Protein backbone atom coordinates (compact mmCIF):
# COMPACT_ATOMS: atom_id res chain seq x y z
CA UNK A 1 0.00 0.00 0.00
CA UNK A 2 1.29 3.45 -0.90
CA UNK A 3 1.45 5.67 2.20
CA UNK A 4 0.42 9.28 2.53
CA UNK A 5 4.11 10.16 2.25
CA UNK A 6 4.28 8.88 -1.33
CA UNK A 7 0.87 10.21 -2.33
CA UNK A 8 1.60 13.65 -0.90
CA UNK A 9 4.99 13.78 -2.60
CA UNK A 10 3.28 13.30 -5.96
CA UNK A 11 0.66 15.94 -5.13
CA UNK A 12 3.39 18.41 -4.08
CA UNK A 13 5.38 17.81 -7.25
CA UNK A 14 2.26 18.26 -9.40
CA UNK A 15 1.32 21.45 -7.60
CA UNK A 16 4.81 22.86 -8.09
CA UNK A 17 4.74 21.88 -11.77
CA UNK A 18 1.42 23.70 -12.18
CA UNK A 19 2.56 26.85 -10.37
CA UNK A 20 6.29 27.34 -10.97
CA UNK A 21 5.84 29.53 -14.06
CA UNK A 22 5.80 32.49 -11.66
CA UNK A 23 9.06 31.44 -9.98
CA UNK A 24 9.74 29.43 -6.88
CA UNK A 25 6.61 28.05 -5.22
CA UNK A 26 6.33 28.60 -1.45
CA UNK A 27 5.50 25.38 0.36
CA UNK A 28 2.96 27.20 2.53
CA UNK A 29 0.95 27.90 -0.63
CA UNK A 30 1.21 24.29 -1.77
CA UNK A 31 0.04 23.08 1.64
CA UNK A 32 -2.91 25.47 1.54
CA UNK A 33 -3.94 24.58 -2.03
CA UNK A 34 -3.61 20.86 -1.37
CA UNK A 35 -5.16 20.89 2.11
CA UNK A 36 -2.05 19.28 3.61
CA UNK A 37 -0.12 19.85 6.81
CA UNK A 38 2.89 22.10 6.21
CA UNK A 39 4.77 20.31 9.00
CA UNK A 40 4.24 16.96 7.28
CA UNK A 41 5.34 18.35 3.92
CA UNK A 42 8.50 19.68 5.56
CA UNK A 43 9.36 16.06 6.40
CA UNK A 44 8.92 14.95 2.78
CA UNK A 45 10.74 17.80 1.02
CA UNK A 46 14.30 16.98 2.15
CA UNK A 47 14.13 13.60 0.41
CA UNK A 48 13.01 15.26 -2.82
CA UNK A 49 15.61 18.03 -2.69
CA UNK A 50 18.53 15.85 -1.56
CA UNK A 51 17.86 13.53 -4.48
CA UNK A 52 17.69 16.34 -7.00
CA UNK A 53 13.99 16.23 -7.85
CA UNK A 54 13.34 19.70 -6.44
CA UNK A 55 15.45 22.78 -5.90
CA UNK A 56 14.72 24.91 -2.86
CA UNK A 57 15.57 28.53 -2.11
CA UNK A 58 15.13 30.09 1.34
CA UNK A 59 14.10 33.63 2.15
CA UNK A 60 11.88 36.20 0.49
CA UNK A 61 10.76 34.99 -2.91
CA UNK A 62 11.94 31.51 -2.02
CA UNK A 63 10.24 28.20 -2.39
CA UNK A 64 10.66 25.16 -4.59
CA UNK A 65 10.82 24.37 -8.28
CA UNK A 66 11.28 21.24 -10.37
CA UNK A 67 14.78 20.52 -11.63
CA UNK A 68 13.51 18.82 -14.82
CA UNK A 69 10.51 18.95 -17.10
CA UNK A 70 7.42 17.18 -15.66
CA UNK A 71 7.60 14.48 -18.33
CA UNK A 72 11.07 13.53 -17.08
CA UNK A 73 9.83 12.42 -13.64
CA UNK A 74 8.63 8.81 -13.60
CA UNK A 75 6.09 8.35 -10.82
CA UNK A 76 8.07 5.27 -9.76
CA UNK A 77 11.12 7.43 -9.02
CA UNK A 78 9.13 9.63 -6.66
CA UNK A 79 7.50 6.69 -4.90
CA UNK A 80 10.76 4.77 -4.47
CA UNK A 81 12.31 7.79 -2.75
CA UNK A 82 9.40 8.37 -0.39
CA UNK A 83 8.22 4.84 0.38
CA UNK A 84 10.14 2.27 2.37
CA UNK A 85 9.26 -0.45 -0.11
CA UNK A 86 7.03 -0.96 -3.11
CA UNK A 87 7.29 -4.73 -3.18
CA UNK A 88 4.09 -6.70 -3.01
CA UNK A 89 5.54 -9.31 -0.65
CA UNK A 90 8.50 -9.08 1.70
CA UNK A 91 10.50 -11.90 0.09
CA UNK A 92 10.93 -9.75 -3.04
CA UNK A 93 12.50 -6.78 -1.28
CA UNK A 94 16.16 -6.15 -2.03
CA UNK A 95 17.25 -6.58 1.57
CA UNK A 96 15.23 -9.75 2.21
CA UNK A 97 17.19 -12.81 3.26
CA UNK A 98 17.13 -15.69 0.80
CA UNK A 99 13.98 -17.70 1.42
CA UNK A 100 14.70 -21.31 2.27
CA UNK A 101 11.48 -22.33 0.50
CA UNK A 102 12.14 -20.41 -2.72
CA UNK A 103 13.01 -23.46 -4.82
CA UNK A 104 9.71 -25.12 -3.94
CA UNK A 105 7.52 -22.03 -3.63
CA UNK A 106 4.47 -22.31 -5.87
CA UNK A 107 3.56 -18.62 -5.48
CA UNK A 108 6.90 -16.89 -6.02
CA UNK A 109 6.45 -16.35 -9.77
CA UNK A 110 2.93 -15.01 -9.19
CA UNK A 111 4.16 -12.39 -6.72
CA UNK A 112 7.17 -11.56 -8.91
CA UNK A 113 4.84 -11.06 -11.88
CA UNK A 114 2.58 -8.76 -9.86
CA UNK A 115 5.61 -6.82 -8.65
CA UNK A 116 6.84 -6.43 -12.22
CA UNK A 117 3.42 -5.18 -13.37
CA UNK A 118 3.28 -2.58 -10.60
CA UNK A 119 6.82 -1.36 -11.28
CA UNK A 120 6.31 -1.26 -15.04
CA UNK A 121 3.12 0.76 -14.56
CA UNK A 122 4.52 3.36 -12.15
CA UNK A 123 7.67 3.70 -14.25
CA UNK A 124 5.66 4.23 -17.43
CA UNK A 125 3.73 7.22 -16.02
CA UNK A 126 5.24 10.64 -15.41
CA UNK A 127 4.29 13.86 -13.69
CA UNK A 128 3.68 15.22 -17.18
CA UNK A 129 1.08 12.48 -17.79
CA UNK A 130 -0.73 13.43 -14.58
CA UNK A 131 -0.77 17.13 -15.45
LUMNUNU-344851 format. One line per field, with one value per residue (C-alpha): residue number from 0; residue in three letters; x, y, z. Coordinates in steps of 0.25 Angstrom, whole numbers. Each point is the difference from the previous one (the first is absolute). Example, Ala and Ser with C-alpha at 12.3 -4.5 7.8 and 13.67 -1.06 7.14 Angstrom:
<drenkes>
pos	0, 1
code	Ala, Ser
xx	49, 6
yy	-18, 14
zz	31, -2
</drenkes>
This chain:
<drenkes>
pos	0, 1, 2, 3, 4, 5, 6, 7, 8, 9, 10, 11, 12, 13, 14, 15, 16, 17, 18, 19, 20, 21, 22, 23, 24, 25, 26, 27, 28, 29, 30, 31, 32, 33, 34, 35, 36, 37, 38, 39, 40, 41, 42, 43, 44, 45, 46, 47, 48, 49, 50, 51, 52, 53, 54, 55, 56, 57, 58, 59, 60, 61, 62, 63, 64, 65, 66, 67, 68, 69, 70, 71, 72, 73, 74, 75, 76, 77, 78, 79, 80, 81, 82, 83, 84, 85, 86, 87, 88, 89, 90, 91, 92, 93, 94, 95, 96, 97, 98, 99, 100, 101, 102, 103, 104, 105, 106, 107, 108, 109, 110, 111, 112, 113, 114, 115, 116, 117, 118, 119, 120, 121, 122, 123, 124, 125, 126, 127, 128, 129, 130
code	Unk, Unk, Unk, Unk, Unk, Unk, Unk, Unk, Unk, Unk, Unk, Unk, Unk, Unk, Unk, Unk, Unk, Unk, Unk, Unk, Unk, Unk, Unk, Unk, Unk, Unk, Unk, Unk, Unk, Unk, Unk, Unk, Unk, Unk, Unk, Unk, Unk, Unk, Unk, Unk, Unk, Unk, Unk, Unk, Unk, Unk, Unk, Unk, Unk, Unk, Unk, Unk, Unk, Unk, Unk, Unk, Unk, Unk, Unk, Unk, Unk, Unk, Unk, Unk, Unk, Unk, Unk, Unk, Unk, Unk, Unk, Unk, Unk, Unk, Unk, Unk, Unk, Unk, Unk, Unk, Unk, Unk, Unk, Unk, Unk, Unk, Unk, Unk, Unk, Unk, Unk, Unk, Unk, Unk, Unk, Unk, Unk, Unk, Unk, Unk, Unk, Unk, Unk, Unk, Unk, Unk, Unk, Unk, Unk, Unk, Unk, Unk, Unk, Unk, Unk, Unk, Unk, Unk, Unk, Unk, Unk, Unk, Unk, Unk, Unk, Unk, Unk, Unk, Unk, Unk, Unk
xx	0, 5, 1, -4, 14, 1, -14, 3, 14, -7, -10, 11, 8, -13, -4, 14, 0, -13, 4, 15, -2, 0, 13, 3, -13, -1, -3, -10, -8, 1, -5, -12, -4, 2, -7, 13, 8, 12, 7, -2, 4, 13, 3, -1, 7, 14, 0, -5, 10, 12, -3, 0, -15, -3, 9, -3, 3, -1, -5, -8, -5, 5, -7, 2, 0, 2, 14, -5, -12, -12, 0, 14, -5, -4, -11, 8, 12, -7, -7, 13, 6, -11, -5, 8, -4, -9, 1, -13, 6, 12, 8, 2, 6, 15, 4, -8, 8, 0, -13, 3, -13, 3, 3, -13, -9, -12, -4, 14, -2, -14, 5, 12, -10, -9, 12, 5, -13, -1, 14, -2, -13, 6, 13, -8, -8, 6, -4, -2, -11, -7, 0
yy	0, 14, 9, 14, 4, -5, 5, 14, 0, -2, 11, 10, -3, 2, 13, 5, -3, 7, 12, 2, 9, 12, -4, -8, -6, 2, -12, 7, 3, -15, -5, 10, -4, -15, 1, -7, 2, 9, -7, -13, 5, 6, -15, -4, 11, -3, -14, 7, 11, -9, -9, 11, 0, 14, 12, 9, 14, 6, 15, 10, -5, -14, -13, -12, -4, -12, -3, -7, 1, -7, -11, -4, -4, -15, -2, -12, 9, 9, -12, -8, 12, 2, -14, -10, -11, -2, -15, -8, -10, 1, -12, 9, 12, 2, -1, -13, -12, -12, -8, -14, -4, 7, -12, -6, 12, -1, 15, 6, 3, 5, 10, 4, 2, 9, 8, 1, 5, 11, 5, 0, 8, 10, 2, 2, 12, 14, 12, 6, -11, 4, 15
zz	0, -4, 13, 1, -1, -14, -4, 5, -6, -14, 3, 5, -13, -9, 8, -2, -15, -2, 8, -3, -12, 9, 7, 12, 7, 15, 7, 9, -13, -4, 14, -1, -14, 3, 13, 6, 13, -2, 11, -7, -13, 6, 4, -15, -7, 5, -7, -13, 0, 5, -12, -10, -3, 5, 2, 13, 3, 13, 4, -7, -14, 4, -2, -8, -15, -8, -6, -12, -9, 5, -10, 5, 13, 1, 11, 4, 3, 9, 7, 2, 7, 9, 4, 7, -9, -12, -1, 1, 9, 10, -7, -12, 7, -3, 14, 3, 4, -10, 3, 3, -7, -13, -8, 3, 1, -8, 1, -2, -15, 2, 10, -9, -12, 9, 4, -14, -4, 11, -3, -15, 2, 9, -8, -13, 6, 2, 7, -14, -2, 13, -4
</drenkes>
